């Protein structure tokens, strides 16, 4: 038996019972995390805000960080060493003693998160986009799927923090924001490469 963690975006695209049965029939048992990594990661950012006077950049979306590399410098922004939420989930699962020596799959809504996670070289654990996972097993025509018009984790993740937050999604919007130096007006900048959230990631859209 192999074990699989389903990211929240994919989880909302299916009826849970149907998805779990399909996975089980293909040798995968769904597992969950014990820690509330959404809450923990947000608190990490809150602590990071206290340690710098520069604009803090949201690192949850690796592709967004890559997009702005040419427009930023260390003098006015701070990119914290905080892994994305999904990576924290993968690390927790990889380190579970009851799953030691067993294959674990962490599904991602995009290729960039899969690449980021696999660079961690976690024992017996692989990150793979959902699109690639179902394609490899030829499962895309075996279960009804609904494309989401709204992300289960939409922009606004940091709105509860008592600081000035800039929230941008979409490649061109992110580029324009940093080209025009608008980040200097905010304490923290939330960035999602895919417009309106990860439901539009290249690892979940399967209407080929």
Residue pairs with C-beta under 8 A, 6 or more apart in sequence:
1 27
1 28
1 29
1 102
2 27
2 28
2 29
2 102
2 103
2 104
2 105
3 28
3 29
3 30
3 31
3 93
3 99
3 102
3 103
3 104
3 105
4 23
4 28
4 29
4 30
4 31
4 104
4 105
4 106
4 107
5 30
5 31
5 32
5 33
5 89
5 90
5 93
5 104
5 105
5 106
5 107
6 19
6 30
6 107
6 130
7 86
7 106
7 107
7 108
7 109
7 130
7 198
8 152
8 153
9 109
9 130
9 148
9 151
9 152
9 153
9 197
9 198
9 199
9 201
9 204
10 107
10 109
10 130
10 204
11 19
11 152
12 148
12 152
12 199
13 145
13 146
13 147
13 148
13 204
14 143
14 144
14 145
14 146
15 144
18 143
18 144
19 30
19 143
20 30
22 139
22 142
22 143
23 29
23 30
26 137
26 139
28 105
31 93
31 99
31 104
33 89
33 92
33 93
34 92
35 88
35 92
37 85
37 88
37 89
37 92
38 85
38 153
40 88
41 60
41 82
41 83
41 84
41 85
41 88
42 157
42 158
42 160
42 161
44 80
44 82
45 56
45 58
45 80
45 82
45 158
45 161
45 188
46 161
48 56
48 78
48 80
48 82
49 56
49 161
49 163
49 187
49 188
52 78
54 75
54 76
54 77
54 78
55 76
55 77
55 78
55 183
55 184
55 186
55 187
55 188
55 189
56 77
56 78
56 80
56 187
56 188
56 189
57 65
57 68
57 72
57 77
57 78
57 79
57 80
57 183
57 188
57 189
57 191
58 64
58 157
58 158
58 188
58 189
58 190
58 191
59 65
59 79
59 80
59 82
59 83
59 84
60 84
60 85
60 157
60 192
61 84
61 112
61 191
61 192
61 193
61 198
62 84
62 112
62 113
62 115
62 116
63 110
63 112
63 193
64 174
64 191
64 192
64 193
65 79
65 191
66 112
67 171
67 174
67 175
67 191
67 193
68 174
68 175
68 178
68 191
71 175
71 178
71 179
72 178
72 183
76 183
76 184
77 183
83 91
84 113
84 116
86 106
86 108
86 113
86 117
87 113
87 116
87 117
87 120
89 106
90 104
90 106
90 117
90 120
90 122
90 125
90 127
91 120
91 122
93 99
93 104
93 106
93 125
94 104
94 122
94 123
94 124
94 125
99 124
100 123
100 124
101 124
102 124
103 124
103 125
103 126
104 124
104 125
104 126
105 125
105 126
105 127
105 128
105 133
106 117
106 125
106 126
106 127
106 128
107 127
107 128
107 129
107 130
107 133
108 114
108 117
108 127
108 128
108 129
108 130
108 201
108 203
109 129
109 130
109 198
109 199
109 201
109 203
109 204
110 129
110 193
110 194
110 198
110 201
110 202
110 203
110 204
111 129
111 132
111 202
111 203
112 193
113 127
113 129
113 203
114 127
114 128
114 129
114 132
114 203
115 127
116 127
117 127
118 126
118 127
129 201
129 202
129 203
129 204
130 203
130 204
130 206
131 202
131 203
131 204
131 205
131 206
132 203
133 139
134 140
134 206
140 206
145 206
147 199
147 205
147 207
148 199
149 199
150 196
150 197
150 199
151 196
151 197
151 198
151 199
151 200
152 199
153 197
153 198
154 196
154 197
155 167
155 168
155 169
155 190
155 192
155 196
155 197
156 167
156 190
157 190
158 165
158 167
158 188
158 190
159 165
159 167
161 188
163 187
163 188
164 185
164 186
164 187
164 188
165 186
165 187
165 188
165 189
165 190
166 177
166 182
166 183
166 185
166 186
166 188
166 189
166 190
167 189
167 190
168 174
168 177
168 189
168 190
168 191
168 192
169 191
169 192
169 193
169 194
169 195
169 196
169 197
170 192
170 193
170 194
170 195
170 196
171 193
173 195
174 191
174 193
177 183
177 189
183 189
192 198
194 200
194 201
194 202
198 204
